[in-house]
Amino acid sequence: MTGAPDNDRQASLRPAAPSRRLPGKSSHWIGALAVALLGAYVANGFYVVNADEHAVVRRFGAVVGRVGPGMHFRLPWPVDRVDVLKT
């Protein structure tokens, strides 16, 4: 009989185990959403200049280069801006 109350008293004095949140589906969705948004941001950097056009690439407002017809890549907003001009 002396063992039972002693065990109850020790159990009540022990600190509660920290509640651990197991990684669930919500953390996977957040990661997938972050990857999808980053992919969309990078894909936004592709642009096409038609055969009868030229483009001027500006980085933070300063002219960096002039490109001819074809498919090109620029750093997405707010770094680069492309102005396509008919020639």
HELIX and SHEET records of a PDB file:
HELIX    1   1 GLY A    3  LEU A   13  1                                  11    
HELIX    2   2 LYS A   25  ALA A   43  1                                  19    
SHEET    1   A 2 PHE A  46  VAL A  49  0                                        
SHEET    2   A 2 GLY A  70  PHE A  73 -1                                        
SHEET    1   B 3 ALA A  62  VAL A  67  0                                        
SHEET    2   B 3 GLU A  53  ARG A  59 -1                                        
SHEET    3   B 3 ASP A  80  LYS A  86 -1                                        
END                                                                             
